[in-house]
């Protein structure tokens, strides 16, 4: 099993200052329109170089406070992959896939990543004071749990009577939701990047998450967000033409 971690912003930036490159909206929408959840894959391997680029794209996903509380596990061991397929209920989207990745939400890593961020600010030496204030004060108020969570349960609703107030995360359940939202954004980037590379994916929530955690030897507070298979689709890999509900059923203007 190869473990690929999504590191926090402590790493030096790979994006030198430059003018915005020309964009191709049509190419992007072609990627979106051609992305389909694939249930049956060909045997073609996914190039390691492409996986590296896709993981880098996933790391660039927007996320709460830029704390990047996620991890990606590429399951390459034959034994672990067999167990993971079983944990995914043996579904073809897992059993026929040349590659399987597990996206893991890590709300328990927020404090470590917060420290990494401040170290990166020090390394750069040009960050505004308000950035330091945010990660020295605001994140600690927002994400600290334990006894302080009970203080927030009283304090935040009272403050909200007078002014707009962020009301979560308060307890650990909120922290779990918080981390899963960011992890899902990373997963979306991952799947679109895979399609841009010419590969297909399928996000799977049909699984035994407890068994998946055991296979990956994850700590108790790590949360399996989804398993994503990847490879190249076969003619039988797409189950019917895509449909979505009408726009006015979910898009509202107020």
N, C-alpha and C positions, 0 to 999 in steps of 0.2 A: 504493500500500500504506500503510495506516494502522497505525502501531505503537502498541500500548497496553501500557505497562509496568506491572508490578505493583510499586509502590514500597514500600520498607521502612518501618519504623516511625519514620523520621525525620519523617514527615508528622505534623502535629498530629492528635490523636485527634478523630474525628467523633462520638464516643459520650459525651455528658455523663453524669455520674453520675445515675442514676435507679433507681427501683424496677423489678424485673423485670416486664415487661409480661405480660398474660395470654396463655397459649399455647393453640393449637388443634392438638392431636395428630392429630385426624382429618384436618384440612386438610393437614398434612404428609404423612400416609400416603397421602392421595389423590394428592399430587404424586409420591411414590415409586412408587405403583402404576400411575400413568398415564404415567410416563416410559418410553418405548420407543426403542430405536435405530431411527432412521428412514432408510430407504434411498432413498425417492423423495419429493421435496418439491414443494409448490405454488409458484407464482411470487410469492406474497405476500412483501413485504419485512419485515425485522425492524426495529422502530422503534429509532432511535438512542437514545432515552431509556431504553428497555428494556435495550439493550446496556450502557449506562452503569451501570444498577442491577445487572445480572448480573455485570459485571466487578468492581464493588464487593463483591458477595457472594463472588466467587471469591477476592478478596484477604483475606477474613476467614477463610479456611480454616485449620484447625490445621496447624502445620508445625514442623519441628525447630528448636529454639532461637529461634523467631520470626524467623529470618533471611530468610525469604521469597525463597529463591533460585530464582525463576521469572520468566518473562516470558510475556505473551500477545501474539500478533501477529494483528491483524484484517487479512486480506488483501482489500483493496478495489479495488486497481488491476486493471482488466480484463485486462491483459497478464499480470500476476503470478498472477492467479486462474486463468487458462487454464493456465499452467505448473504451478501447484500441483495442479490437477485431473489433469494428465498424471502428475505425481509420485505422485499417489494412485491410479495405475493406471487412471484413467478410470472408477472405480466410480461408480454412480449416486448414492450417498450424498454424493459430492463434486460430480459434474457437474450435478446438479439443484438443489444448495443455493444459496439466495440469499446465504448468509454462510458464510465459512470462517475458522476461527481455528486458530492453531498454538500449542500450549503447549510452552514451551521450558524445560528444566531448566538452571540456571546455577550449577553448583557453583563456578565460577571467581569468582563475585561475593560469596562469603561474607565476605571480609575487608572489602570496601567496605560491605556491609550491616551488618557488626558495628560499623564506625565510625559509620554513620548511627544505629544504635541508641543508642550511647553519647552522641551529640550530642542525641538526643531526650530521653535521661535528664537531661542538663544543662538542656535547655530546660524540662522539667517542674519540675525542682528539688525533687522530693519522692519520688524513688525510693530504696528501701532500699539500704543498703551491700552486701547480699548480691547484689543485681541487678548492681551495678557489678563485684563480684568475679567473677560468672559470665562477663560479657562481656569483662572484662579478663584473665581467666585461663583459665577452663574452655574457652571456645570456641576459644581460641588453641591449647590443648593438643589439643583434639579434632580440629580441622580443618586445622591447619598441615601441609603436606606437605613435599616435598623431602627433605633429609637427615634431618629430624626424624621422618619416617615410618619410617625404619629404626630409629631409637631406640625408637619406639613398638612396633615388631614384637618387640623383645626385652623391653622394660619392662612392657607391659601383660599378656602371659601370665604373667610372673613375679609381678606384683602380684595377678593373678587366682588364684594358688595360695593366697593368704591371705585375700582378701576379694572381694566382688562388684565386678567391674570392667567398665566398658564397653569392648568389645574392637574396635569399629570406629566410625567409619571410620579406617582406617590408611593404605592407599594410595589412589591416585587412582581405582581401580576402586570402592572403597568410597564415595568421595565422589560418584561418578556415581549409584550406587544411592541414596545419601542424598538427593540433590537430586531424583531422579525420584520418590521416595516422596512428598515434599512437593508436588511439581508435580501428581502424580496426585490428591492430596487437593483441590488447588485446582480441578482439572478436574471433579471430582465435584460440588463446590459450584456450579460454573458450569453444569453440565448440569441440576441440580435447580432452580437459579434460573431457567434458561431455561424449564423446564416450568411453574414457578410463574407465569411471565409469559405462558403460553399458547403457547409455542413448543416445538419438538422438536429433538433433537440426535442425532448419531451420532459416537461416538469411533472414530477410524480409526488403526490401527497398520499396516495394509496400505499401505505407501508406500515410496518411495525417499528415505530420510532424508538422504542426501548431497545429492540434488537439492533437497530442501526447504531445507536449510541454505544452498545456493547462491542460491536464489530470495530468501531473506530476508537474505542477506549476513551470516550469523551468524559469529562468531569460532570458531576451531577447537574450543575447549573447551565451547562451548554444545552442548546435547544436545536433539534433538527428542524430546519425550515422546509426543505424539499430535497429530493434526489432528482438530478437532471441527467438523462441519458443523452449521448451524442454520437453521431455518425452520419452516414449517408442513407437517405430513404430508399426503399424499394418501391416498386409500383403498387404493392399492397400496403405500404406503410402509412398512407393517409386514408383515414376512414371518412370518405365522402367529402363533398364540397363544403367550404366554410360558410357559416352563417352567423350573423350577429343580430341582436334585437335592434329595432329602429332607434335612431339617435334620440328622438324625443322621449324614449322610455328611460333614459339615464342622464341626458344632458339638459340642464335647466338653467335658465337665466333669471335672476332676481334683481 
